[in-house]
Every structure is written in structure tokens, then in C-alpha cells.
Amino acid sequence: MRRISRRRITTLTFVSVLIGSCHLARSPASAAGAADRPNIVVIFTDDQGYADVGCFGAKGFETPNLDRLAKQGCRYTNFHVAQPVCSASRAGLLTGCYPNRIGIHGALGPNARHGIDDDETTIAEVLKQQGYATGMAGKWHLGHHPRFLPVHHGFDEYLGLPYSNDMWPHHPGAAADYPKLPFIEGDKVVDAEVTADEQKQLTTRYTERAVSFIDRNHDKPFFFYLAHSMPHVPLFVSDKFAGKSAQGLYGDVIMEIDWSVGEIMKALDRNGLTENTWVIFTSDNGPWLNYGNHAGSAGSLREGKGTCWEGGTREPCIMRWPGHIPAGTTNDRLMMTIDLLPTIAGRVGGALPKLPIDGRDVWPLIAGLPDATNPHEAYFFWYENNQLQAVVTGDGAWKLQLPHTYRTLNGRPGGRDGTPAKYDQRRLERAELYRLQSDPNETTDVASANPAVVERLLKLAEGARDDLGDSLTKRAGRNTREPGRLPKGN
């Protein structure tokens, strides 16, 4: 693939703003006419590592459909999620907000009594207001009670699991009081207990629903969100791909996800929709490394899921929209999932949410237009209970890791066959600075040689703490919002 140089990558000059200067409701000036509005398909996998796609360096298995998607579109090598964990990551993707702004932290469990609030606006709601058909299949994880489910947040239809597939009492290590794993259609439970045999069919069932949705809505603009449960442990694969990869079960699972992508591509081709459909493929966080051979790989990136090192937040990303995204290219500009909602709104003429959001329209970056700059002065990475752990300049040049405790295997191998190894806890005692463009693996701390850069990023961190808080420094943010909560007694 040819690489787009930094000098050629984007257009439009934006004013850099701090995190507190969030988007307010408006109609994007760059809105396209109705005839130009694309269909949109977002494919979001679970715990897939940066190096778990063929064109990103996968070993032991092949992903021909994803590789073909990349050849027909663009491979984004510096694409990040807002937080390296399930619920928070999905909240950032769907609302354009840092998840802690809207009260979503970590991974909601089956006993949680909160979820996405009614006042928050999802990508589906933005598109539905523009006449789009909207559907979803897969893992939701933004609240499992009926009022929090997708059909009450902009989606016309939903089929899938309300949370992670390890949140059931039969999975080793799961909480004893977890309920049975339910399968939901709309906002009703249609299968009270998804068995292990049924989990083998999850990827297939989600894919069949996505294909059916495309076939049923081919004559109108549509948005489909396919959120695979795999490759989150426990791993399950259908007989179609069992034993197919040299890597083992994990490779089999990724090969089936790749098959799923191929089925989506076939459905678009069959309905004559390929040219006017924007396909986005990425994952919710890095690999769950302590699961060893049942986990993926972040390649040479440092650490994985549950950390704000690059291996935890930098995800494989591929986008295709023929004629709009240059084919066969590689793009190394920094972007985050929070930018997708405002960018999509800009392409369809949709109004942005009434409540402030954090994402920006980064279409010039995505499209590879010359001379564009990232509209963010910085991106911020929180984890755990609102811990501000890292700050990255919007141009992707510098990353400041703030003092915090993180988990690591310290170079030891992970577990085997579904049994995890134990993490160590390591404390970062002082802020460390990394030149990400030359050192994406975060190997060399250059803080002492660049005090002015450290000072600038610390000031940006202070602005973020004032806005959204930071439990590490005991700061309460001024602009956070509460999640939706069930009334007491319900």
C-alpha cells in the first residue's frame, strides 16, 4: 500500500481547542446533500489486538477479506479508542464523548443498575433524524435493562448480548451471582440462557442479521452497527472455522470474523451499494494479554487491554468509501473513536447533539486531503475510576504518561487455553514523555530532555482535570454528566 505523507494528508484549518471547549449543537457547514449521503457500516470487535489483522502483521492466520477491504480503502495505523475497556470504549464510539463525561466507567456487569442516559445522543439517533434505517447486532454493554438497550437509543432493531460473554456463572472466574447469559431481540429476552454450543454460533448469527438488514434496507440510507462478541474470552467458533488456523482457537475466531466481513462486503456488492457505503472496521481495546494463547497480539506496542499504553488504546482500523477515501493507502494520523459521530454528522448533514461532546469532525484527516491538521490540541486517556493516565498531542508527536499504577505481565507469557496468568502491578512514579512518531512502542522516556513539552502537556492535563476530573489527583470535574439510573426498588 502507498503511504500518504504528512504533508499531503489533510485540509481545512481548524482552531485548536482545549478539552473544555466541546462541540455545541449546530449543523456542520460541510454537510453533504441528501443524494451524497453514504450508507454506514461500523464493525466493532472485542479485545482484538493491533496486530490481529493480516495487513497489520498477523501471524498464524490469514484475514483475506479485511486485507481486501484495506486495499480498496485505507489502513489507519494511529487510530485509538477513548478507554481500553468494554463499556467505556463503546460509550466513546457511540456518543462522541469521553466516556467519563457521561458517567460510563469500566465494564458494566450484569448487576449494574445504570447505563447510557436518555439525554445522550448516539450515532444512530443522529442518523435516524436524517431518515436513516438503523440496526445493530452483537454486544451492547451500555446497560442491560430495557430502557438502556439500543432500541431506546436510536436503533430500529437489535439482536445480541447485553454485555460481555464472560459475564455468566459458568465461565471460569466469573462472579458466582452472575445471572444466566441472555440473548435479546429488541428489548425482550428471547433466550434466557445462551449455552456454550449457542455461543459457537454468535458470529454467524450476528452476521446473518447484518446481511438481512442490508438486504431489507437496500433502497434507503442505512446505518448498521455490528459489534462482535469475539474474540473476547471465552472463545467460541463455529464448525466452519474450528481448527482452521495454525495459531489455534484464537486464530480460528479471527478467521471467522474475517469471513463475517466478507459476507458484509458480498451483501453490499449484491445490492449495488459498495460505491456509496462507508465501512469502518476497528476494535474496542487491545488484547487481554494475560489470557496468553487465547488472547491476541499488540505487535511491538507496549502492554494491552486495561492500560493506557499504546497496546491498550491503539487499534487496527480500516475504512472504505470508494471515491472518498483513497484506495490502497496507509494513514498514520492520530484519530479517536470519539471523532466518528461528528465526522459522520458532517457527511450526512446531521445536527450535532445538544449536549457538549468531545469529538471533532476529522473528515479531512480520514479522506487524506492535503494540509489538514487535527482539530484537537490534545487527546486524553482516562481509565479505572476516572484516573487521567495519559495525554497525547493532537498531531500525535508527543505522549505524556502521568504517574499511575498499571498492570503488566513484566515480559512473562500469558495463560493457556482459557486460564489467565496473574498480572503484576507497576507504579509509574513520575511523568514520562515519549516521541510517538519515532517511538510508538514507548521504550525511551525523553522527559528530562524536553522540559518545555512536559510543561505544556501538564497544563493541558490540568485543563482536562478541571473539565472532567481526575481521581488520581482528587479532582472533581465541572462538566461531567450522570448516567441513566434505575429508580430505587426497580
C-alpha positions as CSV (number, residue, x, y, z in Angstrom):
1,M,0.0,0.0,0.0
2,R,1.2,3.5,-0.7
3,R,1.6,5.7,2.3
4,I,0.1,9.2,2.4
5,S,2.8,11.6,3.6
6,R,2.1,14.0,6.5
7,R,2.4,17.0,4.1
8,R,-0.4,15.6,1.9
9,I,-2.7,14.1,4.4
10,T,-5.5,16.7,5.2
11,T,-7.2,20.0,4.5
12,L,-9.1,22.7,6.3
13,T,-7.6,24.7,9.1
14,F,-9.2,24.3,12.5
15,V,-8.6,26.3,15.6
16,S,-7.0,24.1,18.3
17,V,-9.1,23.9,21.4
18,L,-8.8,22.5,24.9
19,I,-11.0,19.7,26.0
20,G,-13.3,22.0,27.8
21,S,-14.3,23.7,24.6
22,C,-16.6,20.9,23.4
23,H,-18.8,20.8,20.3
24,L,-22.2,22.5,20.8
25,A,-25.2,21.7,18.7
26,R,-25.1,23.0,15.1
27,S,-25.4,21.8,11.6
28,P,-22.0,21.1,10.1
29,A,-21.0,23.6,7.4
30,S,-19.5,20.7,5.4
31,A,-22.8,18.8,5.3
32,A,-23.3,16.8,2.1
33,G,-26.5,16.9,0.1
34,A,-29.1,14.1,0.5
35,A,-28.0,12.4,-2.7
36,D,-24.4,12.1,-1.5
37,R,-25.2,10.6,1.9
38,P,-23.5,7.3,2.4
39,N,-24.8,4.2,4.0
40,I,-22.6,3.5,7.0
41,V,-21.5,0.1,8.4
42,V,-19.4,0.0,11.6
43,I,-17.8,-3.3,12.5
44,F,-16.5,-3.3,16.1
45,T,-14.8,-6.4,17.5
46,D,-14.0,-7.1,21.2
47,D,-10.4,-7.4,22.5
48,Q,-8.8,-7.8,19.0
49,G,-5.2,-6.7,19.2
50,Y,-3.4,-4.2,16.9
51,A,-1.5,-7.0,15.1
52,D,-4.5,-9.3,14.7
53,V,-5.3,-8.4,11.1
54,G,-3.2,-9.7,8.2
55,C,-2.3,-6.3,6.8
56,F,-1.3,-5.2,10.4
57,G,1.1,-8.1,10.8
58,A,-1.0,-11.1,12.0
59,K,0.9,-14.4,12.4
60,G,-0.6,-17.9,12.3
61,F,-3.8,-17.0,10.5
62,E,-5.0,-15.0,7.4
63,T,-7.6,-12.3,7.0
64,P,-8.2,-12.1,3.2
65,N,-11.4,-10.1,3.4
66,L,-10.0,-7.5,5.8
67,D,-6.9,-7.2,3.7
68,R,-9.1,-6.7,0.6
69,L,-11.1,-4.1,2.4
70,A,-7.8,-2.3,3.1
71,K,-6.6,-2.5,-0.5
72,Q,-9.9,-1.0,-1.6
73,G,-9.8,1.7,1.2
74,C,-7.3,2.9,3.8
75,R,-5.4,1.3,6.7
76,Y,-5.3,3.7,9.7
77,T,-2.3,2.9,11.9
78,N,-2.8,5.5,14.6
79,F,-6.5,5.1,15.4
80,H,-7.4,5.0,19.1
81,V,-10.3,4.2,21.4
82,A,-11.2,6.5,24.3
83,Q,-10.6,4.0,27.0
84,P,-9.1,0.5,26.9
85,V,-12.1,-1.4,28.3
86,C,-15.5,-2.6,27.1
87,S,-18.3,-0.3,28.2
88,A,-16.3,2.9,28.3
89,S,-14.9,2.3,24.8
90,R,-18.4,1.7,23.4
91,A,-19.7,4.8,25.0
92,G,-17.0,6.9,23.4
93,L,-17.7,5.4,20.0
94,L,-21.4,5.9,20.0
95,T,-21.8,9.3,21.7
96,G,-18.6,11.2,20.6
97,C,-17.9,11.9,24.3
98,Y,-15.1,10.8,26.6
99,P,-17.0,8.1,28.5
100,N,-16.3,9.7,31.9
101,R,-18.1,12.8,30.7
102,I,-21.3,10.8,30.6
103,G,-20.8,8.7,33.7
104,I,-19.7,5.4,32.0
105,H,-16.6,3.8,33.5
106,G,-15.0,0.4,33.1
107,A,-17.2,-2.6,32.1
108,L,-20.7,-2.7,33.3
109,G,-21.6,-6.0,35.0
110,P,-24.9,-7.9,34.9
111,N,-25.7,-6.5,38.4
112,A,-25.3,-2.9,37.2
113,R,-28.3,-0.6,37.7
114,H,-27.2,2.1,35.4
115,G,-26.5,2.7,31.7
116,I,-26.5,5.3,28.9
117,D,-28.7,8.2,29.8
118,D,-31.8,9.2,27.8
119,D,-30.4,12.7,27.2
120,E,-27.2,11.4,25.4
121,T,-27.3,11.2,21.6
122,T,-25.9,8.3,19.8
123,I,-24.7,8.0,16.2
124,A,-27.9,6.0,15.5
125,E,-30.0,8.9,16.7
126,V,-28.1,11.5,14.6
127,L,-28.7,9.3,11.5
128,K,-32.3,8.4,12.3
129,Q,-33.1,12.1,12.4
130,Q,-31.8,12.2,8.8
131,G,-34.1,9.4,7.6
132,Y,-31.7,6.5,8.0
133,A,-32.8,3.0,8.8
134,T,-30.7,1.9,11.9
135,G,-29.9,-1.6,13.1
136,M,-27.5,-3.4,15.4
137,A,-26.3,-6.9,16.2
138,G,-23.9,-8.0,18.8
139,K,-22.6,-6.8,22.2
140,W,-24.2,-3.6,23.5
141,H,-22.7,-3.2,27.1
142,L,-24.2,0.2,27.8
143,G,-26.8,-1.1,30.2
144,H,-28.8,-4.3,30.1
145,H,-32.1,-3.1,31.5
146,P,-34.8,-2.4,28.8
147,R,-34.6,1.4,28.9
148,F,-30.9,1.3,28.2
149,L,-31.0,-1.1,25.3
150,P,-30.2,0.0,21.6
151,V,-33.9,0.3,20.5
152,H,-34.4,3.1,23.0
153,H,-31.3,4.9,21.8
154,G,-31.8,5.3,18.1
155,F,-31.7,1.8,16.7
156,D,-34.8,0.4,14.9
157,E,-33.8,-3.1,15.6
158,Y,-31.3,-5.1,17.8
159,L,-30.2,-8.7,18.2
160,G,-27.5,-9.8,20.6
161,L,-26.0,-9.9,24.1
162,P,-26.4,-7.1,26.5
163,Y,-22.8,-7.4,27.9
164,S,-19.6,-9.5,27.6
165,N,-19.9,-13.2,27.0
166,D,-17.8,-14.0,30.1
167,M,-20.4,-12.4,32.4
168,W,-22.2,-15.7,33.2
169,P,-21.7,-18.0,36.1
170,H,-20.5,-21.0,34.0
171,H,-17.3,-19.1,32.8
172,P,-14.2,-19.8,35.0
173,G,-13.5,-16.8,37.2
174,A,-17.0,-15.2,36.7
175,A,-18.8,-13.9,39.8
176,A,-21.0,-16.6,41.4
177,D,-24.0,-14.3,41.5
178,Y,-24.0,-13.5,37.8
179,P,-27.3,-14.4,36.1
180,K,-27.6,-16.7,33.1
181,L,-26.4,-15.1,29.8
182,P,-29.5,-13.8,28.0
183,F,-30.0,-13.3,24.2
184,I,-32.1,-10.2,23.4
185,E,-34.1,-9.1,20.4
186,G,-35.4,-5.5,20.5
187,D,-35.7,-5.1,24.3
188,K,-37.1,-8.5,25.1
189,V,-35.2,-11.6,26.2
190,V,-35.7,-14.3,23.6
191,D,-33.3,-16.9,25.0
192,A,-32.9,-16.9,28.8
193,E,-29.6,-18.8,28.7
194,V,-27.1,-18.7,25.9
195,T,-25.3,-22.1,26.2
196,A,-21.7,-22.8,25.1
197,D,-23.0,-24.5,21.9
198,E,-25.0,-21.4,21.1
199,Q,-22.0,-19.2,21.7
200,K,-20.3,-21.0,18.9
201,Q,-23.0,-19.5,16.6
202,L,-22.8,-15.9,17.8
203,T,-20.5,-14.6,15.0
204,T,-22.7,-16.4,12.4
205,R,-26.0,-15.1,13.9
206,Y,-24.8,-11.5,14.1
207,T,-23.5,-11.7,10.5
208,E,-26.8,-13.1,9.2
209,R,-28.7,-10.3,10.9
210,A,-26.4,-7.7,9.4
211,V,-26.8,-9.2,5.9
212,S,-30.6,-9.4,6.3
213,F,-30.7,-5.8,7.4
214,I,-28.7,-4.7,4.3
215,D,-31.0,-6.7,2.0
216,R,-34.1,-5.3,3.6
217,N,-33.0,-1.7,3.5
218,H,-31.0,-1.5,0.3
219,D,-33.4,1.1,-1.2
220,K,-32.9,3.7,1.6
221,P,-29.9,5.1,3.5
222,F,-29.0,2.9,6.4
223,F,-26.6,2.5,9.4
224,F,-25.7,-0.9,10.8
225,Y,-23.5,-1.4,13.9
226,L,-22.1,-4.9,14.0
227,A,-20.4,-5.4,17.4
228,H,-18.9,-8.8,17.6
229,S,-18.7,-10.6,20.9
230,M,-15.5,-12.3,19.8
231,P,-12.5,-12.5,20.3
232,H,-13.4,-11.7,24.0
233,V,-12.9,-14.8,26.1
234,P,-14.3,-17.4,26.4
235,L,-13.5,-18.0,22.8
236,F,-16.1,-19.8,20.6
237,V,-16.1,-20.5,16.9
238,S,-18.4,-22.4,14.6
239,D,-17.6,-25.7,13.0
240,K,-16.9,-23.7,9.7
241,F,-13.6,-22.4,11.2
242,A,-12.8,-24.8,14.0
243,G,-9.2,-26.0,13.6
244,K,-8.6,-23.9,10.5
245,S,-5.7,-21.7,11.7
246,A,-2.1,-22.5,12.6
247,Q,-2.3,-20.2,15.6
248,G,-5.1,-22.3,17.3
249,L,-8.5,-21.3,18.6
250,Y,-7.8,-17.6,18.7
251,G,-6.8,-17.6,15.1
252,D,-9.9,-19.6,14.2
253,V,-12.1,-17.0,15.8
254,I,-10.4,-14.1,13.9
255,M,-10.8,-16.1,10.6
256,E,-14.5,-16.3,11.3
257,I,-14.7,-12.6,12.0
258,D,-12.9,-12.1,8.7
259,W,-15.5,-14.3,7.0
260,S,-18.2,-12.1,8.5
261,V,-16.6,-9.0,7.0
262,G,-16.6,-10.8,3.7
263,E,-20.3,-11.6,4.0
264,I,-21.0,-7.9,4.6
265,M,-18.9,-7.0,1.5
266,K,-20.8,-9.5,-0.6
267,A,-24.2,-8.1,0.6
268,L,-23.1,-4.6,-0.4
269,D,-21.9,-5.8,-3.8
270,R,-25.1,-7.9,-4.4
271,N,-27.3,-4.8,-3.7
272,G,-25.2,-2.4,-5.7
273,L,-24.3,-0.4,-2.6
274,T,-20.5,-0.7,-2.4
275,E,-19.7,2.6,-4.0
276,N,-22.0,4.5,-1.6
277,T,-21.2,2.8,1.6
278,W,-18.7,3.9,4.2
279,V,-17.4,0.8,6.0
280,I,-15.4,1.2,9.3
281,F,-13.7,-1.7,10.9
282,T,-11.9,-1.5,14.3
283,S,-11.9,-2.9,17.8
284,D,-12.8,-1.8,21.3
285,N,-9.5,-2.1,23.0
286,G,-6.2,-4.0,22.9
287,P,-5.6,-7.7,23.6
288,W,-6.3,-9.2,27.0
289,L,-2.7,-10.4,27.3
290,N,-2.9,-12.5,30.4
291,Y,-5.0,-15.0,28.5
292,G,-2.0,-16.0,26.5
293,N,-2.8,-18.2,23.6
294,H,-6.5,-17.2,23.9
295,A,-5.5,-13.5,23.5
296,G,-4.4,-11.5,20.6
297,S,-1.3,-9.5,19.9
298,A,-0.5,-5.8,20.1
299,G,2.6,-6.5,18.0
300,S,5.5,-4.4,19.2
301,L,3.3,-1.9,21.0
302,R,3.6,-1.7,24.8
303,E,1.1,-3.6,27.0
304,G,-2.6,-4.3,26.1
305,K,-6.2,-4.1,27.3
306,G,-6.7,-2.3,30.6
307,T,-3.8,0.1,30.2
308,C,-3.3,3.5,28.5
309,W,-0.1,2.4,26.8
310,E,-0.3,2.2,23.1
311,G,-1.1,-1.5,23.1
312,G,-4.3,-0.8,25.1
313,T,-5.8,2.0,23.0
314,R,-4.3,1.9,19.5
315,E,-6.5,-0.4,17.4
316,P,-6.3,-1.9,13.9
317,C,-8.6,0.3,11.8
318,I,-9.7,0.0,8.1
319,M,-12.1,2.3,6.3
320,R,-13.5,2.1,2.8
321,W,-15.7,4.5,0.9
322,P,-14.9,4.4,-2.8
323,G,-14.2,7.7,-4.4
324,H,-14.0,9.4,-1.0
325,I,-11.3,7.5,0.9
326,P,-8.2,6.9,-1.2
327,A,-7.7,3.2,-2.0
328,G,-4.7,1.3,-1.2
329,T,-3.3,3.8,1.2
330,T,-1.9,3.9,4.8
331,N,-2.7,6.8,7.1
332,D,-0.7,7.4,10.2
333,R,-2.5,10.5,11.5
334,L,-3.8,10.3,15.1
335,M,-7.6,10.0,15.5
336,M,-10.0,8.6,18.1
337,T,-13.4,6.9,18.1
338,I,-15.0,10.0,19.7
339,D,-14.4,11.8,16.4
340,L,-16.7,9.4,14.4
341,L,-20.0,10.9,15.5
342,P,-19.3,14.5,14.5
343,T,-17.5,13.3,11.3
344,I,-20.5,11.2,10.3
345,A,-22.8,14.0,11.1
346,G,-20.8,16.2,8.8
347,R,-21.1,13.8,5.9
348,V,-24.9,13.5,6.2
349,G,-25.9,17.0,7.2
350,G,-26.9,15.9,10.7
351,A,-27.1,18.2,13.7
352,L,-24.7,17.5,16.5
353,P,-26.0,16.6,19.9
354,K,-27.5,19.4,22.0
355,L,-25.3,18.5,25.0
356,P,-21.5,19.1,24.6
357,I,-19.4,16.4,23.1
358,D,-15.6,15.9,22.8
359,G,-15.1,14.6,19.3
360,R,-14.4,16.8,16.3
361,D,-15.1,16.4,12.6
362,V,-11.8,14.8,11.3
363,W,-13.0,14.0,7.8
364,P,-10.1,15.8,6.1
365,L,-7.7,13.5,8.1
366,I,-9.7,10.4,7.1
367,A,-10.0,11.4,3.5
368,G,-6.3,12.1,3.2
369,L,-6.7,15.6,2.0
370,P,-3.6,17.8,1.8
371,D,-2.5,20.2,4.5
372,A,-5.2,19.4,7.1
373,T,-4.5,19.5,10.8
374,N,-6.0,17.7,13.7
375,P,-8.6,20.0,15.3
376,H,-7.7,18.6,18.8
377,E,-4.9,20.3,20.6
378,A,-4.7,17.0,22.6
379,Y,-6.4,13.7,23.3
380,F,-6.8,12.5,26.9
381,F,-6.8,8.9,28.2
382,W,-8.7,8.1,31.4
383,Y,-9.0,4.6,32.9
384,E,-10.2,2.9,36.1
385,N,-12.3,5.1,38.3
386,N,-11.7,8.4,36.3
387,Q,-7.9,8.3,36.5
388,L,-6.3,10.6,34.0
389,Q,-3.4,8.5,32.9
390,A,-2.0,9.9,29.6
391,V,-2.1,13.0,27.3
392,V,-1.2,12.9,23.6
393,T,-0.8,16.0,21.4
394,G,-3.3,16.2,18.6
395,D,-0.6,15.8,16.0
396,G,0.5,12.5,17.5
397,A,4.0,13.7,18.2
398,W,4.2,13.6,22.0
399,K,2.7,11.4,24.7
400,L,2.9,12.1,28.4
401,Q,2.3,9.2,30.7
402,L,1.2,10.6,34.0
403,P,2.0,8.9,37.3
404,H,-0.3,6.0,37.9
405,T,-0.4,2.2,38.6
406,Y,-0.9,-0.2,35.7
407,R,-1.0,-3.9,35.2
408,T,1.7,-5.8,33.3
409,L,3.0,-9.3,32.7
410,N,6.5,-8.0,33.0
411,G,7.6,-10.0,30.0
412,R,6.1,-13.3,31.2
413,P,3.8,-15.3,29.0
414,G,0.1,-15.3,29.5
415,G,-2.0,-18.2,30.4
416,R,-3.1,-21.2,28.4
417,D,-6.3,-22.4,27.0
418,G,-8.7,-20.0,28.7
419,T,-7.0,-19.8,32.1
420,P,-5.4,-16.4,32.7
421,A,-2.0,-15.7,34.1
422,K,-1.7,-13.2,37.0
423,Y,-0.8,-9.6,36.3
424,D,1.8,-7.6,38.3
425,Q,1.0,-4.1,39.3
426,R,3.7,-1.5,38.5
427,R,3.7,2.1,39.6
428,L,4.8,4.9,37.4
429,E,6.3,7.3,39.9
430,R,6.8,10.3,37.7
431,A,5.6,11.6,34.4
432,E,7.3,10.0,31.3
433,L,7.4,11.6,27.9
434,Y,7.6,9.7,24.6
435,R,8.1,10.7,21.0
436,L,5.4,8.6,19.5
437,Q,6.2,9.2,15.8
438,S,9.7,7.7,16.2
439,D,9.0,5.6,19.3
440,P,5.4,4.2,19.1
441,N,6.4,1.3,21.3
442,E,7.1,3.7,24.2
443,T,10.5,2.4,25.0
444,T,12.5,5.6,25.7
445,D,11.5,8.3,28.2
446,V,12.7,11.7,26.9
447,A,11.1,13.9,29.6
448,S,14.3,15.2,31.0
449,A,15.5,16.4,27.6
450,N,12.2,18.1,26.8
451,P,11.0,20.1,29.9
452,A,9.0,22.6,27.8
453,V,7.0,19.8,26.2
454,V,6.3,18.2,29.6
455,E,5.2,21.6,31.0
456,R,2.9,22.1,28.0
457,L,1.3,18.7,28.4
458,L,0.9,19.1,32.1
459,K,-1.0,22.3,31.5
460,L,-3.3,20.5,29.1
461,A,-3.8,17.8,31.7
462,E,-4.8,20.5,34.3
463,G,-7.5,21.7,31.8
464,A,-8.8,18.2,31.5
465,R,-8.9,17.7,35.2
466,D,-10.9,20.9,35.6
467,D,-13.3,19.7,32.9
468,L,-13.8,16.0,33.7
469,G,-11.9,15.4,36.9
470,D,-9.1,13.0,37.9
471,S,-9.3,10.7,40.9
472,L,-5.5,10.3,41.0
473,T,-5.2,14.0,42.0
474,K,-8.6,14.1,43.8
475,R,-10.1,16.5,41.3
476,A,-13.8,16.7,40.6
477,G,-14.7,17.8,37.1
478,R,-17.0,20.7,36.5
479,N,-18.7,19.3,33.3
480,T,-19.5,15.6,33.9
481,R,-23.0,14.2,33.5
482,E,-24.7,11.4,35.3
483,P,-25.5,8.1,33.5
484,G,-29.1,6.8,33.4
485,R,-30.0,5.1,36.6
486,L,-32.9,2.8,37.6
487,P,-35.2,4.1,40.3
488,K,-34.7,2.6,43.7
489,G,-36.8,-0.5,44.1
490,N,-36.9,-1.4,40.4
